[in-house]
Amino acid sequence: MRGVVPVTSVFREVEAADRVLGLRRTTERAVAAGRLSAAEAERWLGHLATEPFHAAVTLHVVVAEAVA
C-alpha cells in the first residue's frame, strides 16, 4: 500500500496533550524567546489545567514501498 493517510488525534485531558504536543515545553520556549512573560505562560498553562480541555491535531502519515 502507498499513500498519505490523515490521522486525527483528539485530546480531552491536558496531561495527555502535553505529552504528545509538548504544550509546556513550547510555552517555555516562547518565554525564553520573549514572546510571553513568565506570568502569562503560567496563567495560560493554569487555565489549560483547570478549565474544560479539548485539542485535536491531524497528522499525515506517508506510506511508501521500497522499489527493488
C-alpha positions as CSV (number, residue, x, y, z in Angstrom):
1,M,0.0,0.0,0.0
2,R,1.2,3.5,-0.8
3,G,-0.4,6.8,0.0
4,V,-1.0,9.5,2.5
5,V,-3.3,8.7,5.4
6,P,-4.6,11.5,7.6
7,V,-4.8,10.6,11.3
8,T,-6.6,12.9,13.7
9,S,-5.8,12.6,17.4
10,V,-8.3,14.1,19.9
11,F,-7.2,15.0,23.4
12,R,-9.7,15.7,26.3
13,E,-7.0,15.7,29.0
14,V,-4.3,18.3,29.1
15,E,-1.7,15.9,30.5
16,A,-2.1,13.6,27.5
17,A,-2.0,16.5,25.1
18,D,1.1,17.9,26.8
19,R,2.9,14.5,26.5
20,V,2.3,14.3,22.8
21,L,2.2,18.0,21.7
22,G,4.7,19.5,24.2
23,L,2.4,22.3,25.5
24,R,4.6,23.1,28.5
25,R,7.9,22.7,26.6
26,T,6.6,25.0,23.8
27,T,5.4,27.6,26.3
28,E,8.8,27.6,28.0
29,R,10.4,28.2,24.6
30,A,8.0,31.1,24.0
31,V,9.1,32.6,27.3
32,A,12.8,32.1,26.5
33,A,12.3,33.8,23.1
34,G,10.5,36.8,24.8
35,R,7.1,36.1,23.2
36,L,5.4,35.5,26.5
37,S,6.2,36.7,30.0
38,A,6.6,34.0,32.7
39,A,3.4,35.2,34.3
40,E,1.5,35.0,31.0
41,A,2.8,31.5,30.5
42,E,1.9,30.2,33.9
43,R,-1.6,31.8,33.6
44,W,-2.2,30.1,30.3
45,L,-0.9,26.7,31.5
46,G,-3.0,27.1,34.6
47,H,-6.1,27.8,32.5
48,L,-5.5,24.7,30.5
49,A,-5.2,22.6,33.6
50,T,-8.3,23.9,35.3
51,E,-10.8,24.5,32.6
52,P,-12.5,22.1,30.2
53,F,-10.0,21.0,27.6
54,H,-10.2,19.8,24.1
55,A,-7.5,19.7,21.4
56,A,-7.3,18.0,18.1
57,V,-4.5,17.7,15.6
58,T,-4.4,15.9,12.2
59,L,-1.1,14.3,11.2
60,H,-0.5,12.9,7.7
61,V,1.2,9.5,7.7
62,V,3.1,8.8,4.4
63,V,3.2,5.2,3.5
64,A,5.6,4.1,0.8
65,E,7.2,0.9,-0.7
66,A,10.8,0.4,-1.4
67,V,11.4,-0.5,-5.1
68,A,14.0,-3.2,-5.6
